[in-house]
Amino acid sequence: MKRNVYETLMNKYGNKFAITMAAAKRAESLNELSKPLIKTNEVNLISIAFEEMAQNYVEIKNSEMLKLLSANVKYSKYTEEENA
């Protein structure tokens, strides 16, 4: 899998756990004799799933909900004390 494929997915969904779970489910489907939705020379099922997601053939349901679940982390005074 190319690194820019993963970066594309992170920019689109912003949740590495959801991306991983969706790719695993798609890879499982591919393993059970489903055919890839894209033309690729890749043999790794996870890589195929990531590429399908990056090319919008496979999407995560409720992706808008993922954006609401993302933590908004701010700089903390505790971080300053640890660095001192």
C-alpha positions, 0 to 999 in steps of 0.5 A, a space after each residue: 500500500 502506498 503511504 499517500 493512500 492512507 494519508 488520503 483516507 486520514 484526510 477524508 475520515 480523520 479516524 484511523 480506527 474506523 479506517 482500519 476496521 472498514 478496510 478489515 471488513 472489506 478485506 474479509 469480503 475479498 477473502 470470501 471470493 468477492 472481486 476487487 472493485 478496482 484494477 490493481 496488481 496488488 495481492 494484499 487484500 488490505 492494500 486493495 481495500 485501502 485503495 478501493 476506499 481512497 478511490 471512493 468505491 468503498 465508503 465508511 457509513 456515517 462518516 459525518 458522525 466520525 467528525 463529531 467523535 474526533 477529540 478536540 485536544 488543546 494545549 495543556 498547562 500539564 504539558 508545559 510543566 512536564 517539559 520544564 
